[in-house]
Structures are given as structure tokens and as C-alpha cells.
Amino acid sequence: MARMTAHRTALTAALVTPFLLPLWAASPAQAHGAPTDPVSRAYACSPDGGANAKSAACKAAVAANGAPFTFWDNVRVSDVNGRDRQTIPDGKLCSGGLPDFKGLDLARSDWPSTSLAPGATLKMTYAAPIPHQGTFKFFLTKPGYDPTKQLTWSELPAQPFASVKDPALTGGAYHLTAKLPADRAGRHVLFTIWQTSSTPDTYYSCSDVVFGAARGSGTAATTPASGSTPSPTAGKDRIQASPTQTAAEATSVPSQPDSTPVASTETADSGPSAPLLAGGAAAVLVLTGGAALALRLRRR
């Protein structure tokens, strides 16, 4: 009787698993991503942040957070659907309102930063492991922004200064280009919203930037406040945003591979849109093991 029961169980697993696999495969893979240049707070203060992670601001952020920013590419909120200002509370924009990233909301004037020129060309490297459709929106804090106060929605313009739709993923990152406003000086926050359309997730990130004198070349230069920041963007292909600072679809021409840090594909707290690759792999193991077991039992 025990042998018969085992035989039936193994046979059921072998027969049912193939029907479960399409369900895993049909679910959208979760997106991941964050800017590495201009360096975002989450990346700068992560274990991958190098010298930036040793800065006073990052040490304070990790202490306030209660845990390191290991999953720096996972500041995501599901089912926002464009209602960013209604969903993310004031003072919690950099963390997306997520408790696991609360240290990113500290009001400080010494966050690791990137030097930019007003009116120049922003060249952003947004690390991501797999391609997803969606729109990137760029906001800069208004003139007169005070970095010693928590970031609120009132400090950001109602509309982004540029947006890029459905860019190509090359070399483990999206390469985004946009024209910066010409009326900024001093320290500001570049707030990036990535609303994916192939998943229900929206991503938020804060990159601290410092504007100096306008550069004749019209390009941005990365200069960390403490330590060094990776700058894998030099000489790589870009995604060209609309020069009129309105939403526009970007195009790209692939060139050579990039050495951009690839965002992780696992999370500490998987939400409803968490990747199901592990489940799919487990299903394959169940299928293989179940079929083999059924075959062995039938031979006895």
C-alpha cells in the first residue's frame, strides 16, 4: 500500500508540474534598478558604493536605517499608476515611503554628490539587470532648495524637466540623456521616477548634485563629495531624450559593452511583483525529480 501511495504521489507531481510551469513563466519578472551616475543615495551608501559608503552621510543613513542598503536597486512601490504625489508621503520621497530605506530620507548637506553644470547635458547611467518597458521622469529641486530640510513634493516642480520612454538596455544599464535646467546653482536633488509599464512597479531615487559654473562643453562631470564614484558612462552609447524637455520616445544605437554595476535580481522583501524565477527553477526540479521517481517506482 505504501509503495502504491508513493507511486501515485510521484506520478501526480510529474503530471501536474508541466501545467504549473506556464503560470510561473507567464508572470512578469520584477524590475530592478537605480542610478549609479549621478550616484544615487541608495547606491552610494550600499556595500557596492566604495569610498562613498564610508562618508559621514552614508554612515548616518545606515545607522538610521538599522540595516545596510544591500538591495540598493529595490526602492520600488507597486500599483502607484502615476499617483506618485498621492502615494509617497512628504519627507519620504527618497525612500519611496518604504521602512527598509528610511535612512535615505535624512536631511543633510553632505550626501555623496555629483558635479553638474546648469544648462548642460545630463548623462545618467541607470543600472538594471533585465529590460523593461516604462518611462523615466527627471525632476530637480526648485531654486532656493535647502538640503538641511526634508525633501517634500512642494520642493519639486509639477512637471519633470525631461522624460524618456522605453529606452534600450545596453551593457546592464539604461543610458539616459536630457537637457538640464539652466537656472540652478549650488546643491540640489535630482529625483528620478521610473514607472514601469511591463510590471506594476514604480521606482524612486535621489541623486545629490552640485551645480557650479556653466561648462563650455555642455557635459556633466562626476565629482563625489567623499571618495570616488564609478563613472562607466564615458564613451558609451546614450538614450537621447527630447531637447524640448517634454516626454519623448528615446532611441539608441548599441555600441560596445558597458562595465556598469548590474543591479541585483533578488530582494530582502519580495512584494506581489517579486521575481518568480526561483519558483520556475524549483518547478523544473520538481518535474525532473517527479518523473524520475515515477519511472523508478514503475520498474519495481
LUMGUMI-173116 format. One record per atom (N, C-alpha, C): x, y, z. Coordinates in steps of 0.02 Angstrom, whole numbers, plus 50000, padded with zeros to 5 digits. Atoms other than C-alpha are relative to their C-alpha. Layout:
<rs>
XYZ
...
</rs>
This chain:
<rs>
500424994050000
500005000050000
500435006350000
499564994149996
501415012150046
500345001249933
499674999350064
502285008349881
499505002849948
500504997550046
500655011549786
499885007450010
500114992949985
500385028149876
500585004349975
499414996350024
502165033849837
499995000549925
500034999950072
501935028949657
499505005149975
500514995250021
500325039149642
500235007250013
499774993249985
501115054349727
500515002449949
499494998150048
502625054249613
499715001149931
500304999450066
501555051649459
499605006549996
500394993849999
500405066049509
500465006149992
499534994450005
501905077849532
500275000649929
499724999850067
502595072949363
499495002549950
500524997950047
500925075949276
499775007150011
500274993449984
500395091949366
500515005549988
499494994750004
502055101449364
500035003449932
499984996650064
502065104549175
499455005249991
500544995150004
500405113749195
500135006050043
499834994549956
501105124449335
500545004449971
499444996250028
502655129749239
499785006049958
500214994250039
501715140849114
499755005750044
500254994849955
500925150049261
500585004150027
499414996349977
502645154649330
500295004149942
499694996650057
503295159049157
499595005949977
500444994750025
501785169949117
500025006250045
499994994349954
502045181149270
500585004649982
499464995450019
503055197049235
500574999850050
499414999849956
504825197049303
500065007050030
499954993749965
505105210549431
500595004049974
499474995650020
506115225449376
500425001850060
499564997349949
507595231949474
500405005549968
499574994950029
508615247549452
500095006050044
499854993749966
509395263449518
500575003449965
499444996550033
510575277049455
500664998750036
499325000449973
512425274149479
500405006249981
499694993750021
512885290449390
499485004349966
499784997449936
512425303249450
499814995250057
500085005249950
512625292249602
499395001350044
500584999549957
511025288949697
500204998750072
499855001149929
510985288849887
500024992650015
500045007249985
510495270549891
500624996449976
499415003350026
511945265249781
500635002450036
499414997249967
513225276849861
500104996950069
499955002449931
512835270250035
499934992550006
500065007349999
512695251949986
500694996850008
499355003549998
514055238750009
500385000549934
499674999250064
514425241849824
500235007249988
499884992950010
514665260549850
500725002250007
499294998249995
516545260049879
500135005250054
499814994949951
517285275249966
499405004250021
500604996249981
515595284049962
499654997150060
500345003349945
514915271150082
500315001650068
499664998249938
516185277050211
499915007250020
500124992949984
515595295150207
499575000650062
500394998849939
514815302850361
499254999449987
500715000350017
513135304450274
499764992849993
500205007050010
513095286150224
500014996150065
499985003349935
513625280250396
499385001850041
500604997849964
512215290650471
499374996849971
500585002950034
510985283950342
499924992750019
500025007149982
511425265850379
499794999150073
500185000349929
511305269050566
499265001450010
500714998349995
509595277250546
499574994649970
500375005350035
509055263350430
499954993750042
499985006049960
509555249750551
500254994049962
499755005450042
510255239250408
500345003149940
499664997450060
511415241550259
499544999949939
500414999650061
510705245950088
500244994949950
499765005450043
511135229150014
499604999849935
500445000350059
509645229649895
499875007149975
500034993050020
510015247149832
499585001249938
500384999350063
509085243849669
499274998350008
500675002549988
507435239649750
499555004950038
500454995049970
506645256049806
499395000449954
500585000850045
505015251049723
499354999750039
500675000249972
503175253149759
499534997649946
500465002950049
501825243049672
499355003949995
500684997550013
500205249149595
499935007550015
500054992749993
500595267849602
499605003049942
500374997950060
499965270449425
500015007549988
499944992850013
500615288249411
499775004550057
500244996049943
499885293849578
500575000750052
499414999549956
501605297449650
499895004650059
500104995049947
501135312949749
499464998050049
500535002349955
499615304449821
500234993850040
499795006349969
500565288549867
500605000850046
499384999349961
502285293849931
499955006250045
500084994449954
502215304850088
500575005049995
499484994949995
503165321150105
500534997850050
499455001949956
504865318750185
500244992949991
499825006950011
504955300950120
500084998449926
499965000950072
505245303449935
500594995549981
499405003850019
507005296049931
499934992650017
500115007049980
506435280150019
499394996949968
500635002450028
504815278749922
499504998450054
500455001549945
503985278150092
500094993150028
499875006949978
504745260950123
500435000050063
499615000249937
505345257550302
500704997249991
499355003150010
506785246950236
500525004849971
499554995150030
507535262650156
499945006850034
500144993649968
507075276050282
500625004350011
499394996249991
508905281050306
500155004649942
499884995950058
508885288550132
499665006850004
500384993849994
507715302350189
500325005150047
499684995349955
508935310650309
500145006649965
499884993350028
509045329450281
500715002050018
499294998549989
510915332550260
500275003749938
499684996450055
512025343650154
500674996949980
499365003150015
513465331350143
499934993049968
500075006250036
512755316850043
500524999649944
499575000650060
513965309949911
499645003049940
500334996250052
513625320949761
500374999649934
499714999650067
513955323349575
499985007249977
499964993150025
514525339849500
499695000449931
500334998950064
513435346149357
500065007449982
500004993050022
513375362049254
499295001949980
500684997950019
511745371849236
499945000649925
500124999750071
511015370249063
500404994949959
499595005050036
512215355949020
499594993849984
500335006350018
511805338448961
500094995050057
499995005349949
511355325949096
500104993349965
499895006850026
512055308649059
499944995250058
500145004549944
511305295949176
500114992849981
499955007250005
511785277849197
499544997050053
500505002949955
510315268449272
500084992449996
499865007150001
510875250849316
499374995850006
500585004649998
509625236749285
500224993349972
499785006650023
509795217949261
499654997449937
500385002450057
508425214649133
499585005749972
500384994550031
507485225849009
499274999950020
500724999149987
505765232649050
499775006349965
500294993950028
504635244948964
499795004650056
500204995249950
504225260749056
500275006949984
499804993150010
504525279449072
500415002650059
499594996649950
505905288549165
499825007450001
500154992949993
505465305749232
500515003250046
499484996649963
506765318149294
499755006550030
500194993849965
506435331649423
500625002850036
499494996749961
507615344349501
499665004450051
500284995649949
507255353149664
500025007349975
500084993150023
506725371249638
500585004450024
499504995249976
507915386049652
499875002050072
500074998449930
508235390049834
499904994050045
500085006249960
508115371949891
500494999950058
499595000549939
508775369350068
500124992650016
499885007149988
509625352250086
499974997950073
500045001849929
509535353250276
499284998850022
500715001449986
507645351150265
499794993949960
500225006050035
506745335150217
499675001849934
500274998850067
506265333750036
499254998749998
500735000550007
504425336850002
499815001149927
500244999250068
503385336949845
499985007349979
500034992850017
503225355949855
500685002649977
499334997950021
505115356949826
500154997949927
499915002350069
504895348749655
499495003349954
500494997350048
504085356349500
499454994949986
500575004550014
502405349249450
500154995349942
499845004050058
503125342749287
500754998649997
499295001550007
504795334149251
500325004549949
499664995950051
506105343849156
500174995849938
499915004450057
506325328649043
499734993150017
500225006949990
505675311049020
500224995849940
499785004650052
506205295748920
499564993850004
500465005850002
505035281848866
500334994149965
499785006450029
505525263748834
500705000249970
499325000250026
507415265848817
500254992949995
499705006650007
508505251248768
500484998850058
499535001949948
509505241848899
500634997349966
499375002150030
511335240348848
500544999750054
499465000649952
512785233948950
499795000150072
500245000349932
511745231149105
499745006650028
500254993649975
511055248849113
499615003649945
500314995250046
509925261749034
500455006249999
499594994050006
510935276548968
499555005749976
500514994950010
509845291948977
500335006949995
499734993350011
510225309448913
499445005149999
500514994749998
509255325348948
500335006750012
499754993249991
509505344148948
499815002550069
500114997549933
509705351249123
499745007250000
500214993049993
508825367249178
500615004550010
499434995449997
509955382449168
499975004650061
500104995249945
509305391249325
500134997050069
499855003149936
510045380249462
500725001750020
499344998749973
511535383949574
500054996750068
499915003149935
512275375149724
499744992950002
500215006949989
511655358849798
499264999049986
500705001750015
510065350649733
499934992450001
500165007150005
509215333749722
499704998649932
500285002550063
508935325149556
499564994150019
500485005149979
507365314949588
499764996449937
500175004050059
507065300849464
499444995150017
500555004749995
505445291249444
500014995549939
500055004950055
505435275449339
499354996250009
500645003549998
503655269849308
500014994749946
499985005450049
503735252849225
499294998549976
500655001950028
502335247549110
499944992549989
500015007350007
502835229249096
499964996550067
500135002549933
502685227049285
499585005250036
500394995049964
501585235749415
500425004750044
499564996449954
503105243749498
500215006949975
499714993450012
503705261749510
500605000750046
499384999349963
505485265649566
500165007350013
499834993249980
506105281049658
500735000350020
499314999349980
507855287649681
500185007450006
499744993249989
508755303149745
500754999949985
499304998950015
510415308549671
500175007150020
499804993449978
511255323149758
500505002949949
499594996950051
512035335249634
500185007150022
499784993249984
513005351549647
500135003749934
499934996150061
512875364849511
500525005550011
499504994749999
514365375949475
499905004549940
500034995750059
514785387549331
499854995849938
500165003450062
514145383049159
500644997949964
499425002650035
515365372349059
499915001049925
500054998950071
515755376348880
499854993649961
500115006450035
515725357948833
499294997550006
500705002149992
513945356048897
499934992950025
500055006849974
514325339548983
500065000150075
499995000649927
514155333649161
500634996350021
499405003449973
515645328349267
499844997450069
500135003049936
515555316549414
500565001750049
499514998449949
516425322949570
499704998550068
500295002049936
515965313549730
500225004750056
499834996049942
515915323249892
500494996450044
499555004049959
516825309049978
500164993649965
499835006250035
517785295149894
499895000749926
500085000050073
517565290149714
499374996449980
500605002950027
516035286049612
500144996849933
499895003050065
516035273849467
499745004549945
500244996050056
515905283049301
500074996049935
499945004350059
515635269249171
499675002849938
500394997350056
514675281049057
500445003049946
499584996550049
516165289048968
500074995849937
499915003350064
516175284648784
499494994849983
500505005150013
514645273448795
499405003049964
500594997550035
513025274448697
499505002650050
500484996649957
511625285148768
499304999349971
500694999550022
509745286548760
499855007549996
500094992850010
509335303648688
499295002050018
500664997549980
507895312448775
499825006049956
500234994450039
506865325948694
500345006450021
499674993849981
507795342648688
499515005350023
500494994949981
506165351848722
499754998950071
500185001449930
506035344748900
499294997550007
500655003149996
504425335748860
500094992549991
499955007350006
504045317048864
500104998249927
499855002050068
504765308748710
500274992950000
499745006850005
505195291348650
500725000349978
499284999850013
507065288048650
500204994549952
499715005150044
508115278448526
500734999250019
499305001349984
509835270748542
500324995949945
499615004150046
511195263148437
500514996150041
499545003949958
512085248848527
500725000849975
499304999650018
513965250248531
500384994750039
499615004949964
515245242048645
499704998450068
500285001949935
514845232748806
500195005050054
499904995449945
514725242648968
500224996050061
499785003249938
515515238849137
499585002450059
500444997449949
514045246249232
499844994850053
500215004749949
513675238249401
499294997649986
500655002750014
512205226749372
499604999450063
500435000349941
510765228549493
499834992950017
500135006949977
510345213249596
499324997649976
500635003050022
508965201349548
499634996550057
500365002749943
508435196749724
499875005650049
500194994849953
507625206449863
499954997150070
500075002249931
507545205850052
499274998750016
500715000649986
505665207850049
499634999949934
500325000550064
504815201449894
499265001650005
500694998049999
503165210049860
499594996049950
500435003850046
501725204649748
500294999549931
499715000450066
502795207949596
500694997150002
499335002849992
504335198449659
500144995149943
499825004550055
505295188349529
499834992950016
500215006949990
504685170749504
500484995249967
499515004450031
506255164049426
500174994250045
499845005449954
506655154149582
499454994850002
500565004750002
504915146649579
500014995749938
499965003750062
505145141849397
500534994750004
499455004949994
506805133549435
499804994250045
500225005249955
506035124149580
499514995349965
500485004150036
504635118349466
500354995249953
499625004450045
505905111549342
500304994250039
499725005449959
506735101849482
499474995050021
500555004549981
505065095049540
499804995649942
500195003850059
504635090049363
500504994449986
499485005050015
506295081249335
500014994550053
499985004949947
506325072949505
499384995750003
500625003849997
504495067949499
499964994849945
500025004750055
504645060049328
500484994250011
499515005349988
506215050449377
499764995250054
500255004249947
505425044349537
499444995549976
500555004050025
503865038649447
500264994249957
499725005250043
504925029149322
500314994550042
499695005049957
505925020449460
499474995750034
500525003849965
504335015449553
499644995249953
500355004550047
503535008349397
500434994049983
499565005650017
505064997449368
500034994850056
499955004749944
504934989549542
499464994649995
</rs>
